[in-house]
Amino acid sequence: MANESQSPSHDGQHAGSHDDAAPTQPPRRRRWRKWIIISCVTLVAVGCGWYFGRHWIHRELTTESTDDAYVNGHVSSVSGRVNGYVLAIYCDDNDRVRQGDLLLELDHEPYQVMVNQRKAALEVAEANLAAAVAQVRAQEAKARSSWFTLIHAQEQVRYQVATIRSNLATLKLREAQLHLAEAEVARVKRLVDKQAATKEELDQRAADLEVARQQVVEAREMIHRTRANLGLAPNDENPTAVPPDLEQTYSSVQTALSDSAMALAQIGVPIPLRGLTPAGLRDKLEAVDPSRDLGQALDRVVDKAPAVKQARASVDQAREDLRNAELNLRYTYVHAPIDGQVVRRTVNPGDNVLSGQGLMAVRSLTDIWIDANFKESQIHRIQIGHPVEISVDAYPNKTFRGRVEGFSAGTGSSLAILPPENATGNFVKIVQRLPVRIRINPEDMTPDTPLLIGLSVIPAVKYEDQPTGPDAGKRLVDPGQRREPSRTSVPPMPTTSATPGTRLAARGEETTR
């Protein structure tokens, strides 16, 4: 009975266990199915993420970027180069201009008067130059005359020396005639003593003898006179004896030499008189001209005469004064120094402006760059020449390209006007940022997407790409490398004040006369 009583309960337990095992099989299948679905969804999500985000992942792994970057560029201040009264203004803020466009016009009447005065002064200076040349030409003629007088004086010396020799020959002739006359008197006297000749013949021979004596005296006196003319003392033993340098030291030669030196000094050839000789004077003159031609030498001397040089300098000064006046007249028309956009206009018609006063500014739309402030921990991967992709907040659908152009000489804080003082007891290290200049490719800058100064950008430097361009792969620019200079020019002066055309019409209400 006990067994019988227990069997139903045992059967009931087995029956209950079979009833509990039957419903546990379906939930397991549902769990596996759930995990399979989750895994598939995860794989699909990862695959989609990799497919659509692989470029972003690759960019994050191969680039250095920062959002502390801004567009920067040069701005050219427009200022007046002369003082004046503003007559007309042909532009306003935000107007685009090209280099050489007329921006404003100053009153040019005072400067036109100055130009006319300078022209008159130039004509006076040119007339003074002509007068100085004529005066020097007269002095040149006087110098030539003195030179020929000097030559004539030397010729006279030689003539006087030759005259002495001629007179000496005449003296010898007269002495021979005297000896002959004395012999004739003696012969006739003997004949008279022998009564072979008459008394009259003796008197005639005596008279001839006296004439011969006087002729000898005359010839001797002529030699003395000629020597006296040469400044020489009588010398009966050797009448023809003259100093070898008589042609240099003769008084008339010295007088002509002094006159020549004085005339040459008046036309700008200073010649010392002490120890001066005609030969030395000729050498000094011929040294002026390489051909050693005296006439050409004097012509060259005329060009270098002090009076002519002074007058020519006055002409040059008057010409430069005229050029300066014409420049000032041209400066009354103020032109755009570069291509760009007008900003900060501070002048209005009717203002009186001063030379150097800022009137407005023109900011370039092409000579621009990116100043990107990278963390110091990013700099070791960046080199000059690395390509850069630039995202601009203002143009989310366009990517600009450029290259790293250089690094700043110091971090932003170190180059500040008041750099921080870190020599204190408490110090907190702050990551520094170094400005890096990025040059934008010109072909990416279009009128539809202008990069204006101050726009926020996000540059991404591709440090794994090969650097290109000048100084590629470096961090410092070579000291010998120089940029092409940025230049502006002064356009020719407009013939009328209506040069800007439509801009003048647009600003017609801002024109005063």
C-alpha positions as CSV (number, residue, x, y, z in Angstrom):
1,M,0.0,0.0,0.0
2,A,2.9,2.2,0.8
3,N,4.3,1.5,-2.6
4,E,1.1,2.1,-4.2
5,S,0.6,5.2,-2.3
6,Q,4.0,6.5,-3.4
7,S,3.8,5.6,-7.0
8,P,1.3,8.1,-8.0
9,S,3.3,10.9,-6.6
10,H,6.4,9.7,-8.3
11,D,4.5,9.5,-11.5
12,G,3.2,12.9,-10.9
13,Q,6.7,14.2,-10.5
14,H,7.9,12.7,-13.8
15,A,4.8,14.0,-15.5
16,G,5.5,17.4,-14.1
17,S,9.1,17.3,-15.3
18,H,8.0,16.4,-18.8
19,D,5.5,19.2,-18.8
20,D,8.2,21.7,-17.8
21,A,10.8,20.6,-20.4
22,A,8.5,20.9,-23.3
23,P,8.1,24.7,-23.4
24,T,11.9,25.6,-22.8
25,Q,13.0,24.8,-26.3
26,P,11.5,27.8,-28.3
27,P,13.0,30.6,-26.1
28,R,16.5,29.3,-26.9
29,R,15.9,29.5,-30.6
30,R,14.7,33.0,-30.2
31,R,17.8,34.1,-28.3
32,W,20.1,32.7,-31.0
33,R,18.1,34.4,-33.6
34,K,18.3,37.7,-31.7
35,W,22.1,37.4,-31.5
36,I,22.4,36.6,-35.2
37,I,20.4,39.7,-36.1
38,I,22.4,41.9,-33.7
39,S,25.6,40.6,-35.2
40,C,24.4,41.2,-38.7
41,V,23.3,44.7,-38.0
42,T,26.6,45.4,-36.2
43,L,28.6,44.1,-39.2
44,V,26.5,46.1,-41.6
45,A,26.9,49.2,-39.4
46,V,30.6,48.7,-39.2
47,G,30.8,48.1,-42.9
48,C,28.8,51.2,-43.7
49,G,30.8,53.2,-41.3
50,W,34.1,52.0,-42.8
51,Y,32.8,52.6,-46.3
52,F,31.5,56.0,-45.7
53,G,34.0,57.1,-43.1
54,R,37.2,55.6,-44.4
55,H,38.2,59.0,-46.0
56,W,37.6,60.8,-42.7
57,I,39.6,58.1,-40.8
58,H,42.4,58.2,-43.3
59,R,42.5,62.0,-43.1
60,E,42.6,61.9,-39.3
61,L,45.5,59.4,-39.4
62,T,47.5,61.2,-42.1
63,T,46.9,64.9,-41.5
64,E,47.4,67.6,-38.8
65,S,44.6,70.1,-38.6
66,T,43.4,72.9,-36.4
67,D,40.4,75.1,-36.1
68,D,42.5,78.0,-34.9
69,A,43.1,79.4,-38.4
70,Y,42.0,82.5,-40.2
71,V,42.4,84.2,-43.6
72,N,44.9,87.0,-43.6
73,G,46.3,89.3,-46.2
74,H,48.0,92.6,-46.9
75,V,46.3,96.0,-46.8
76,S,47.8,99.0,-48.6
77,S,47.1,102.3,-47.0
78,V,46.2,105.1,-49.5
79,S,47.6,108.5,-48.4
80,G,48.1,111.8,-50.2
81,R,51.6,112.6,-51.3
82,V,50.9,116.3,-51.3
83,N,48.8,118.7,-49.4
84,G,45.5,119.8,-51.0
85,Y,41.8,120.4,-51.1
86,V,39.7,117.4,-52.0
87,L,37.8,118.1,-55.2
88,A,36.3,114.7,-56.0
89,I,36.1,111.2,-54.7
90,Y,35.5,108.3,-57.1
91,C,35.1,105.3,-54.8
92,D,33.5,104.2,-51.5
93,D,34.0,101.4,-49.0
94,N,33.6,97.9,-50.5
95,D,34.2,99.1,-54.1
96,R,36.5,96.9,-56.1
97,V,39.3,98.7,-57.9
98,R,42.2,97.8,-60.1
99,Q,45.8,99.1,-59.8
100,G,45.9,102.6,-61.3
101,D,42.2,103.4,-60.9
102,L,41.6,107.0,-59.9
103,L,40.4,107.1,-56.3
104,L,40.2,110.8,-55.6
105,E,41.3,114.2,-57.0
106,L,42.9,117.1,-55.2
107,D,42.8,120.7,-56.3
108,H,45.6,120.9,-58.9
109,E,45.5,124.7,-59.7
110,P,48.2,125.7,-57.1
111,Y,50.5,122.9,-58.4
112,Q,49.9,123.9,-62.0
113,V,51.0,127.5,-61.1
114,M,54.1,126.0,-59.6
115,V,54.8,124.0,-62.8
116,N,54.6,127.2,-64.8
117,Q,57.0,129.0,-62.4
118,R,59.5,126.2,-62.7
119,K,59.3,126.3,-66.5
120,A,60.1,130.0,-66.5
121,A,62.9,129.4,-64.1
122,L,64.3,126.7,-66.4
123,E,64.2,129.1,-69.3
124,V,66.1,131.7,-67.3
125,A,68.7,129.1,-66.3
126,E,69.1,128.0,-69.9
127,A,69.6,131.7,-70.9
128,N,72.2,132.1,-68.2
129,L,74.0,129.0,-69.4
130,A,74.1,130.4,-73.0
131,A,75.5,133.7,-71.6
132,A,78.1,131.8,-69.6
133,V,79.2,129.8,-72.6
134,A,79.5,133.0,-74.6
135,Q,81.6,134.6,-71.9
136,V,83.8,131.6,-71.6
137,R,84.2,131.5,-75.4
138,A,85.4,135.1,-75.2
139,Q,87.9,134.0,-72.5
140,E,88.9,131.1,-74.7
141,A,89.6,133.5,-77.6
142,K,91.6,135.6,-75.3
143,A,93.5,132.5,-74.2
144,R,94.2,131.6,-77.8
145,S,95.4,135.2,-78.5
146,S,97.7,135.1,-75.4
147,W,99.0,131.7,-76.6
148,F,99.8,133.1,-80.1
149,T,101.3,136.2,-78.5
150,L,103.5,133.8,-76.5
151,I,104.5,132.0,-79.6
152,H,105.2,135.3,-81.3
153,A,107.4,136.4,-78.4
154,Q,109.4,133.3,-78.7
155,E,109.8,133.9,-82.4
156,Q,111.0,137.4,-81.7
157,V,113.6,136.0,-79.3
158,R,114.8,133.7,-82.0
159,Y,114.7,136.6,-84.5
160,Q,116.7,138.8,-82.2
161,V,119.3,136.1,-81.7
162,A,119.5,135.7,-85.5
163,T,119.8,139.5,-85.8
164,I,122.8,139.4,-83.4
165,R,124.5,136.9,-85.7
166,S,123.6,139.0,-88.7
167,N,125.0,142.1,-87.0
168,L,128.1,140.3,-86.1
169,A,128.7,139.4,-89.7
170,T,128.0,143.0,-90.6
171,L,130.6,144.0,-87.9
172,K,133.2,141.7,-89.4
173,L,132.4,143.1,-92.8
174,R,132.8,146.7,-91.5
175,E,136.0,145.8,-89.8
176,A,137.3,144.3,-93.0
177,Q,136.3,147.5,-94.8
178,L,138.0,149.5,-92.1
179,H,141.3,147.6,-92.6
180,L,141.0,148.1,-96.3
181,A,140.4,151.9,-95.8
182,E,143.4,152.1,-93.5
183,A,145.5,150.4,-96.1
184,E,144.3,152.7,-98.8
185,V,145.1,155.7,-96.8
186,A,148.6,154.4,-96.1
187,R,149.1,153.6,-99.7
188,V,147.9,157.0,-101.0
189,K,150.0,158.7,-98.4
190,R,153.1,157.0,-99.7
191,L,152.1,158.0,-103.2
192,V,151.6,161.6,-102.1
193,D,155.1,161.5,-100.5
194,K,156.4,160.4,-103.9
195,Q,154.2,163.0,-105.6
196,A,152.5,160.2,-107.4
197,A,149.1,161.1,-106.0
198,T,147.3,164.3,-105.3
199,K,146.3,165.7,-101.9
200,E,142.7,165.4,-102.9
201,E,143.0,161.7,-103.3
202,L,144.5,161.4,-99.9
203,D,141.7,163.4,-98.4
204,Q,139.2,161.2,-100.1
205,R,140.8,158.1,-98.7
206,A,140.9,159.7,-95.3
207,A,137.2,160.4,-95.5
208,D,136.6,156.8,-96.5
209,L,138.6,155.6,-93.6
210,E,136.5,157.7,-91.2
211,V,133.3,156.4,-92.7
212,A,134.6,152.8,-92.3
213,R,135.4,153.5,-88.6
214,Q,131.9,154.9,-88.0
215,Q,130.4,151.9,-89.8
216,V,132.3,149.6,-87.5
217,V,131.1,151.5,-84.5
218,E,127.5,151.4,-85.9
219,A,127.7,147.6,-86.4
220,R,129.0,147.1,-82.9
221,E,126.3,149.3,-81.5
222,M,123.6,147.4,-83.4
223,I,124.9,144.2,-81.7
224,H,124.8,145.9,-78.3
225,R,121.2,147.2,-79.0
226,T,120.0,143.8,-80.1
227,R,121.5,142.2,-77.0
228,A,120.0,144.9,-74.9
229,N,116.6,144.1,-76.4
230,L,117.1,140.6,-75.3
231,G,118.1,141.7,-71.8
232,L,121.7,140.8,-72.3
233,A,124.8,142.8,-71.3
234,P,127.4,143.8,-74.0
235,N,129.9,141.1,-74.8
236,D,132.5,142.2,-77.3
237,E,134.5,139.0,-77.0
238,N,131.6,136.7,-77.9
239,P,128.6,138.8,-79.1
240,T,126.5,135.8,-80.0
241,A,126.7,134.2,-76.6
242,V,123.1,133.9,-75.3
243,P,121.6,131.7,-72.4
244,P,120.2,128.4,-73.7
245,D,116.8,129.0,-72.0
246,L,116.4,132.6,-73.3
247,E,113.2,131.6,-75.2
248,Q,111.8,130.6,-71.8
249,T,113.0,133.4,-69.6
250,Y,112.8,136.4,-71.9
251,S,110.6,139.2,-70.4
252,S,108.1,139.4,-73.3
253,V,107.8,135.6,-73.2
254,Q,107.2,135.7,-69.5
255,T,104.6,138.4,-70.0
256,A,102.8,136.5,-72.7
257,L,103.1,133.3,-70.6
258,S,101.5,135.1,-67.6
259,D,98.7,136.5,-69.8
260,S,98.0,133.0,-71.1
261,A,97.9,131.5,-67.7
262,M,95.6,134.2,-66.4
263,A,93.2,133.7,-69.4
264,L,93.2,129.9,-68.9
265,A,92.6,130.4,-65.2
266,Q,89.5,132.4,-66.0
267,I,88.1,129.5,-68.0
268,G,88.9,126.9,-65.3
269,V,92.4,125.7,-66.0
270,P,94.4,126.6,-62.9
271,I,98.1,126.7,-63.8
272,P,100.8,127.6,-61.2
273,L,103.0,130.5,-62.4
274,R,106.0,129.5,-60.4
275,G,108.5,127.6,-62.6
276,L,106.1,127.7,-65.5
277,T,107.5,127.5,-69.0
278,P,105.9,127.7,-72.5
279,A,106.7,124.0,-73.0
280,G,105.1,123.1,-69.6
281,L,102.1,125.2,-70.4
282,R,101.7,123.4,-73.8
283,D,102.0,120.0,-72.1
284,K,99.3,120.9,-69.5
285,L,96.9,122.0,-72.3
286,E,97.6,119.0,-74.5
287,A,97.1,116.7,-71.5
288,V,93.5,117.7,-71.4
289,D,92.8,116.1,-74.8
290,P,94.0,112.5,-75.5
291,S,94.8,113.5,-79.1
292,R,97.2,116.2,-77.7
293,D,95.5,118.7,-80.0
294,L,95.6,122.2,-78.6
295,G,92.4,123.3,-80.3
296,Q,90.4,120.3,-79.0
297,A,92.0,120.8,-75.6
298,L,90.7,124.4,-75.4
299,D,87.3,123.2,-76.5
300,R,87.3,120.7,-73.6
301,V,88.4,123.4,-71.2
302,V,85.4,125.5,-72.2
303,D,83.0,122.6,-71.3
304,K,84.7,122.4,-67.8
305,A,84.9,126.1,-67.1
306,P,83.6,127.0,-63.6
307,A,81.1,129.5,-65.0
308,V,79.7,127.0,-67.5
309,K,79.6,124.2,-64.9
310,Q,77.8,126.5,-62.5
311,A,75.3,127.6,-65.1
312,R,74.8,124.0,-66.3
313,A,74.2,123.0,-62.6
314,S,71.6,125.7,-62.4
315,V,69.9,124.4,-65.5
316,D,69.9,120.8,-64.0
317,Q,68.5,122.1,-60.7
318,A,65.8,124.1,-62.5
319,R,65.0,121.0,-64.6
320,E,64.7,118.8,-61.5
321,D,62.6,121.5,-59.8
322,L,60.3,121.4,-62.8
323,R,60.2,117.6,-62.6
324,N,59.4,117.8,-58.9
325,A,56.6,120.3,-59.6
326,E,55.2,118.1,-62.3
327,L,55.3,115.1,-60.0
328,N,53.4,117.1,-57.3
329,L,50.9,118.0,-60.0
330,R,50.5,114.4,-60.8
331,Y,50.2,113.5,-57.2
332,T,47.0,115.5,-57.0
333,Y,45.4,112.5,-58.6
334,V,45.4,109.6,-56.1
335,H,45.3,106.2,-57.7
336,A,44.8,102.7,-56.4
337,P,48.2,101.1,-55.5
338,I,47.0,97.5,-56.0
339,D,44.1,95.5,-57.1
340,G,41.6,95.0,-54.3
341,Q,38.7,96.3,-52.4
342,V,38.4,99.7,-50.8
343,V,38.1,99.8,-47.0
344,R,38.2,102.4,-44.2
345,R,37.5,105.4,-46.3
346,T,37.9,108.5,-44.0
347,V,38.0,111.4,-46.5
348,N,35.2,113.4,-48.0
349,P,34.9,116.1,-50.7
350,G,35.9,119.5,-49.3
351,D,38.4,118.1,-46.8
352,N,41.9,119.6,-46.6
353,V,44.3,116.7,-46.5
354,L,48.0,116.7,-45.6
355,S,50.9,114.8,-47.2
356,G,51.0,111.3,-45.7
357,Q,47.5,111.5,-44.2
358,G,45.7,108.2,-44.4
359,L,42.7,108.6,-46.7
360,M,41.5,105.0,-47.2
361,A,42.9,101.5,-47.6
362,V,42.8,98.9,-50.4
363,R,42.9,95.3,-49.2
364,S,44.1,92.7,-51.7
365,L,41.8,89.9,-52.7
366,T,44.6,87.8,-54.2
367,D,47.7,88.3,-52.1
368,I,46.2,86.4,-49.2
369,W,47.2,83.4,-47.0
370,I,46.1,81.3,-44.0
371,D,47.6,81.9,-40.6
372,A,47.1,78.5,-38.8
373,N,48.0,78.3,-35.2
374,F,49.1,74.7,-34.7
375,K,49.9,73.2,-31.3
376,E,53.6,72.7,-30.6
377,S,53.0,69.0,-30.4
378,Q,51.9,69.0,-34.1
379,I,54.8,71.0,-35.5
380,H,57.2,68.0,-35.8
381,R,55.1,66.5,-38.6
382,I,54.8,69.7,-40.6
383,Q,57.4,70.9,-43.1
384,I,57.5,73.6,-45.7
385,G,56.0,72.4,-49.0
386,H,53.5,70.0,-47.5
387,P,50.1,70.1,-49.3
388,V,47.1,71.4,-47.4
389,E,43.4,71.0,-47.8
390,I,41.4,73.9,-46.5
391,S,37.8,73.9,-45.4
392,V,36.2,77.3,-45.1
393,D,33.2,77.8,-42.9
394,A,31.7,80.4,-45.3
395,Y,31.9,77.9,-48.2
396,P,31.1,74.4,-46.8
397,N,30.8,72.9,-50.3
398,K,34.2,73.9,-51.6
399,T,37.6,72.7,-50.6
400,F,40.6,75.0,-51.2
401,R,44.1,73.7,-51.6
402,G,47.5,75.2,-50.7
403,R,51.0,74.5,-49.4
404,V,52.9,75.2,-46.2
405,E,55.0,78.3,-46.9
406,G,56.8,78.9,-43.6
407,F,56.8,79.1,-39.8
408,S,56.6,82.1,-37.6
409,A,59.8,83.0,-35.6
410,G,58.0,82.4,-32.3
411,T,54.8,81.4,-30.7
412,G,52.0,83.9,-30.4
413,S,52.5,84.6,-26.7
414,S,56.3,85.1,-27.1
415,L,55.7,87.7,-29.9
416,A,53.1,89.6,-28.0
417,I,53.7,93.2,-26.9
418,L,53.7,92.0,-23.3
419,P,55.0,88.5,-23.2
420,P,54.1,86.4,-20.2
421,E,56.5,86.1,-17.3
422,N,56.9,82.4,-16.3
423,A,59.6,82.9,-13.7
424,T,57.2,82.4,-10.8
425,G,56.8,80.0,-8.0
426,N,53.6,78.4,-9.4
427,F,53.7,77.3,-13.0
428,V,51.0,75.7,-15.1
429,K,52.2,74.4,-18.5
430,I,50.1,75.6,-21.3
431,V,50.4,74.1,-24.8
432,Q,51.8,76.8,-27.0
433,R,50.7,77.5,-30.6
434,L,53.0,78.4,-33.4
435,P,51.6,80.4,-36.4
436,V,52.2,78.5,-39.7
437,R,51.6,80.4,-43.0
438,I,49.8,78.5,-45.7
439,R,49.7,79.9,-49.2
440,I,46.5,79.2,-51.1
441,N,46.6,78.0,-54.7
442,P,45.6,80.9,-56.9
443,E,43.4,78.8,-59.2
444,D,41.2,78.0,-56.2
445,M,40.4,81.6,-55.6
446,T,37.5,82.6,-57.8
447,P,35.1,85.6,-57.7
448,D,32.3,83.4,-56.6
449,T,34.2,82.2,-53.5
450,P,36.4,85.1,-52.4
451,L,38.4,84.5,-49.3
452,L,37.9,87.6,-47.2
453,I,40.2,88.6,-44.5
454,G,39.3,87.2,-41.1
455,L,37.3,84.2,-42.3
456,S,37.6,81.0,-40.1
457,V,39.1,78.0,-41.8
458,I,40.2,74.5,-40.9
459,P,43.5,73.5,-42.7
460,A,44.5,69.9,-42.9
461,V,48.2,69.4,-43.6
462,K,49.0,66.2,-45.4
463,Y,52.3,65.4,-43.7
464,E,52.7,62.0,-45.3
465,D,52.7,63.5,-48.8
466,Q,56.0,64.6,-50.4
467,P,56.7,68.3,-49.9
468,T,57.0,70.4,-53.1
469,G,58.0,73.8,-54.1
470,P,60.7,76.2,-52.8
471,D,62.5,75.1,-49.6
472,A,60.5,71.8,-49.7
473,G,61.1,69.7,-46.6
474,K,62.6,72.4,-44.5
475,R,61.4,74.4,-41.6
476,L,63.5,77.6,-42.2
477,V,63.6,79.5,-45.5
478,D,67.1,79.8,-47.0
479,P,68.6,83.3,-46.2
480,G,69.7,83.9,-49.8
481,Q,66.2,83.4,-51.2
482,R,64.3,86.7,-51.9
483,R,60.8,87.2,-52.9
484,E,59.7,89.1,-56.0
485,P,59.1,92.7,-54.9
486,S,55.6,93.9,-54.6
487,R,55.5,97.0,-56.7
488,T,53.1,99.8,-57.6
489,S,53.5,102.5,-60.2
490,V,52.5,106.2,-60.7
491,P,50.1,106.3,-63.6
492,P,50.3,109.3,-66.0
493,M,48.4,112.3,-65.0
494,P,44.8,112.2,-66.3
495,T,43.9,114.7,-69.0
496,T,40.5,115.3,-67.4
497,S,39.0,114.6,-64.1
498,A,36.4,112.2,-65.7
499,T,38.9,109.3,-66.1
500,P,37.1,106.8,-63.9
501,G,34.0,106.9,-66.2
502,T,31.0,105.1,-64.6
503,R,32.5,105.3,-61.1
504,L,32.5,109.1,-61.5
505,A,28.9,109.0,-62.5
506,A,28.1,106.8,-59.6
507,R,29.9,109.1,-57.2
508,G,28.6,112.3,-58.9
509,E,26.9,113.5,-55.7
510,E,30.3,113.3,-53.9
511,T,32.0,115.7,-56.3
512,T,32.6,119.4,-55.4
513,R,34.2,122.1,-57.4
